[in-house]
């Protein structure tokens, strides 16, 4: 019975578009406020010299735990609404595996998915390079999140490593579940795939509270939503998201060491 409900339409989910917007509201308002609070705590304005190693280490542990908590908070709405919607449509108890499948943890065509991941991975760098060129050419003084993290590394390198670790290992999984496992298919309940992709990408960009990187984040959101729709699985998007964040983190680490 559970499999029949899940396989009726490959992109259809049991929660409604109204529940989707409720989940967005209840999740993203506190999420953005917490993220802004974490950024202010790590801002460079109050530091004129590198932190002592012991202080930086303690701060790194706090930053890692708090950043992880912020990301994990994104999982609450998807699992709650998926479980609640399945319980209302299935007589017997809902299995955890069923909840995971309806959120997008499904098998996929490896060859086709990896082709899209490969193409879009390089598209990310092309778009980011073009964006950086336009900022320089137009003399737009917008600080991107990567520049902020690199600036932070000058006085708190261990804390910077903690931020990068979360961005590579935790954020791709949690953000894909929320934005592409919950929001995107929820939007498909009330609009076309094109509008669902665009709106989910817009929400993804705004949620990061990073005006300097919004254009790039919006493009990344479009690409990840497209991959989710094209492959009908979260796994390719998680891989693409992790690769993008991993290379960005690597470039920051190289810059920290003068390379």
C-alpha positions as CSV (number, residue, x, y, z in Angstrom):
1,X,0.0,0.0,0.0
2,X,2.8,2.4,0.9
3,X,4.7,1.7,-2.3
4,X,1.5,2.2,-4.4
5,X,1.0,5.7,-2.8
6,X,4.6,6.7,-3.4
7,X,4.8,5.5,-7.0
8,X,1.5,7.0,-8.2
9,X,3.3,10.0,-9.6
10,X,7.1,10.2,-9.5
11,X,7.1,13.8,-8.3
12,X,3.9,13.9,-6.2
13,X,4.2,14.0,-2.4
14,X,1.5,13.6,0.2
15,X,1.8,17.0,1.9
16,X,-0.1,20.0,0.4
17,X,1.3,23.2,-1.0
18,X,-0.3,25.0,2.0
19,X,1.7,22.7,4.4
20,X,4.8,23.5,2.3
21,X,4.4,27.2,2.8
22,X,3.7,26.6,6.5
23,X,6.9,24.6,6.8
24,X,8.9,27.3,5.0
25,X,7.5,30.0,7.4
26,X,8.1,28.0,10.6
27,X,11.6,27.0,9.6
28,X,13.2,29.8,7.7
29,X,12.3,32.7,9.9
30,X,14.1,31.4,13.0
31,X,16.8,29.8,10.7
32,X,17.7,33.1,9.1
33,X,17.7,34.8,12.5
34,X,20.0,32.2,14.0
35,X,22.3,32.3,11.0
36,X,22.6,36.1,11.2
37,X,23.3,35.8,14.9
38,X,26.1,33.3,14.3
39,X,27.6,35.6,11.6
40,X,27.5,38.6,14.0
41,X,29.2,36.5,16.7
42,X,32.0,35.7,14.3
43,X,32.2,39.1,12.7
44,X,35.6,40.8,12.3
45,X,34.6,44.1,13.8
46,X,35.4,43.2,17.4
47,X,38.8,41.6,16.6
48,X,42.0,43.4,15.7
49,X,44.5,40.6,16.3
50,X,44.5,36.8,15.9
51,X,42.8,34.9,18.7
52,X,44.9,32.8,21.1
53,X,44.9,29.2,19.9
54,X,43.1,28.0,23.0
55,X,40.4,30.6,22.6
56,X,40.1,29.9,18.9
57,X,39.8,26.2,19.6
58,X,36.9,26.7,22.1
59,X,35.3,29.1,19.7
60,X,35.7,26.5,16.8
61,X,33.9,23.8,18.9
62,X,31.1,26.2,19.7
63,X,30.8,27.4,16.1
64,X,30.8,23.8,14.8
65,X,28.1,22.6,17.2
66,X,25.9,25.7,16.7
67,X,26.3,25.7,12.9
68,X,25.4,22.0,12.9
69,X,22.3,22.6,15.0
70,X,21.2,25.4,12.6
71,X,21.5,23.0,9.6
72,X,19.9,20.1,11.4
73,X,16.9,22.3,12.3
74,X,16.1,22.2,8.6
75,X,15.1,18.6,8.9
76,X,12.3,19.1,11.3
77,X,9.6,20.3,8.9
78,X,10.3,17.8,6.1
79,X,10.2,14.8,8.4
80,X,7.2,16.1,10.4
81,X,5.0,16.9,7.4
82,X,6.0,13.8,5.5
83,X,5.3,11.5,8.4
84,X,2.0,13.3,9.3
85,X,0.8,13.3,5.6
86,X,1.6,9.6,5.2
87,X,-0.1,8.7,8.5
88,X,-3.3,10.4,7.2
89,X,-3.3,8.4,4.0
90,X,-2.0,5.0,5.2
91,X,-3.9,2.8,7.5
92,X,-1.0,0.8,8.9
93,X,2.0,2.4,10.6
94,X,4.5,4.4,8.5
95,X,7.9,2.9,8.1
96,X,11.0,5.2,8.3
97,X,12.1,4.0,4.9
98,X,8.8,5.2,3.4
99,X,9.3,8.7,4.8
100,X,12.9,8.7,3.4
101,X,11.6,7.6,-0.1
102,X,8.9,10.2,-0.2
103,X,11.4,12.9,0.6
104,X,13.5,11.8,-2.4
105,X,16.0,9.2,-1.1
106,X,15.4,6.9,-4.1
107,X,17.4,5.0,-6.7
108,X,18.4,6.9,-9.8
109,X,19.9,6.5,-13.3
110,X,23.6,6.8,-12.4
111,X,24.9,7.6,-15.9
112,X,22.4,10.3,-16.6
113,X,22.6,11.8,-13.1
114,X,26.4,12.0,-13.1
115,X,26.4,13.6,-16.5
116,X,24.2,16.4,-15.1
117,X,26.3,16.7,-12.0
118,X,29.5,17.0,-14.1
119,X,28.0,19.7,-16.5
120,X,26.4,21.7,-13.7
121,X,29.5,21.5,-11.5
122,X,31.5,23.4,-14.1
123,X,28.6,25.7,-14.8
124,X,28.8,26.8,-11.1
125,X,32.4,27.8,-11.6
126,X,31.6,29.6,-14.9
127,X,28.8,31.6,-13.3
128,X,30.8,32.4,-10.2
129,X,33.7,33.5,-12.3
130,X,31.5,35.7,-14.4
131,X,29.8,37.2,-11.3
132,X,33.2,38.0,-9.7
133,X,34.3,39.7,-13.0
134,X,31.1,41.8,-13.1
135,X,31.6,42.9,-9.5
136,X,35.1,44.0,-10.3
137,X,34.2,45.6,-13.7
138,X,31.3,47.5,-12.3
139,X,33.1,48.4,-9.0
140,X,30.3,46.9,-6.9
141,X,31.5,46.7,-3.3
142,X,29.5,43.6,-2.4
143,X,31.1,41.2,0.1
144,X,30.4,37.6,-0.6
145,X,30.2,34.9,2.0
146,X,33.5,33.4,0.8
147,X,35.2,36.7,1.3
148,X,33.7,37.0,4.8
149,X,35.0,33.6,5.7
150,X,38.4,34.3,4.3
151,X,38.6,37.6,6.3
152,X,37.5,35.7,9.4
153,X,40.3,33.2,8.9
154,X,42.9,35.9,9.5
155,X,42.1,36.1,13.2
156,X,40.3,32.8,13.9
157,X,41.7,30.0,11.6
158,X,40.4,27.1,13.7
159,X,36.9,28.6,13.8
160,X,37.1,29.0,10.0
161,X,37.9,25.3,9.6
162,X,34.8,24.5,11.7
163,X,32.6,26.6,9.5
164,X,34.0,25.0,6.3
165,X,33.6,21.5,7.8
166,X,29.9,22.0,8.4
167,X,29.5,23.6,5.0
168,X,30.9,20.5,3.3
169,X,29.7,17.6,5.4
170,X,26.4,18.8,7.0
171,X,24.9,21.6,5.0
172,X,24.5,19.7,1.6
173,X,22.5,16.9,3.2
174,X,20.2,19.1,5.4
175,X,19.7,21.8,2.9
176,X,18.8,19.3,0.1
177,X,16.3,17.6,2.3
178,X,14.6,20.9,3.1
179,X,14.8,22.8,-0.1
180,X,14.7,20.0,-2.7
181,X,13.2,17.1,-0.7
182,X,10.4,19.1,1.0
183,X,9.9,22.6,-0.6
184,X,10.4,21.8,-4.3
185,X,8.0,18.8,-4.6
186,X,5.6,20.5,-2.3
187,X,5.4,23.5,-4.7
188,X,4.8,21.0,-7.5
189,X,1.5,20.3,-5.9
190,X,0.2,23.7,-7.0
191,X,2.4,24.9,-9.9
192,X,4.3,23.9,-13.0
193,X,7.8,22.5,-12.7
194,X,9.3,25.7,-14.1
195,X,7.7,27.9,-11.5
196,X,8.5,25.4,-8.8
197,X,12.1,25.4,-9.8
198,X,12.3,29.2,-9.9
199,X,10.5,29.8,-6.6
200,X,12.4,27.1,-4.7
201,X,15.7,28.7,-6.0
202,X,14.5,32.1,-4.9
203,X,13.7,30.8,-1.4
204,X,17.1,29.0,-1.3
205,X,18.9,32.2,-2.2
206,X,17.0,34.5,0.2
207,X,17.3,31.9,3.1
208,X,21.1,32.2,3.0
209,X,20.9,35.9,4.0
210,X,23.9,36.7,1.8
211,X,23.1,39.6,-0.5
212,X,26.6,39.6,-2.0
213,X,26.2,36.1,-3.2
214,X,22.5,36.0,-4.0
215,X,22.9,35.9,-7.8
216,X,25.2,32.8,-7.6
217,X,23.0,31.2,-4.9
218,X,19.9,31.6,-7.1
219,X,21.6,29.9,-10.0
220,X,22.8,27.1,-7.8
221,X,19.2,26.8,-6.5
222,X,17.9,26.5,-10.0
223,X,20.5,23.8,-10.9
224,X,19.9,21.7,-7.8
225,X,16.1,21.9,-8.2
226,X,16.4,20.9,-11.9
227,X,18.6,17.9,-10.9
228,X,16.0,16.9,-8.3
229,X,13.2,17.1,-10.9
230,X,15.3,15.4,-13.7
231,X,16.5,12.5,-11.6
232,X,13.6,12.2,-9.2
233,X,16.2,11.6,-6.4
234,X,18.0,13.7,-3.7
235,X,21.3,11.9,-4.0
236,X,22.6,13.6,-7.2
237,X,21.8,17.0,-5.7
238,X,23.5,16.1,-2.4
239,X,26.6,15.1,-4.4
240,X,26.6,18.2,-6.5
241,X,26.0,20.4,-3.5
242,X,28.8,18.7,-1.6
243,X,31.2,19.0,-4.5
244,X,30.5,22.7,-4.9
245,X,30.9,23.5,-1.2
246,X,34.0,21.3,-1.1
247,X,35.8,23.0,-3.9
248,X,34.9,26.4,-2.4
249,X,36.2,25.3,1.0
250,X,39.4,24.0,-0.6
251,X,40.0,27.3,-2.4
252,X,39.5,29.2,0.9
253,X,42.0,26.9,2.7
254,X,44.6,27.4,-0.1
255,X,44.1,31.2,0.2
256,X,44.5,30.9,4.0
257,X,48.0,29.4,3.4
258,X,49.0,31.9,0.7
259,X,48.4,29.6,-2.2
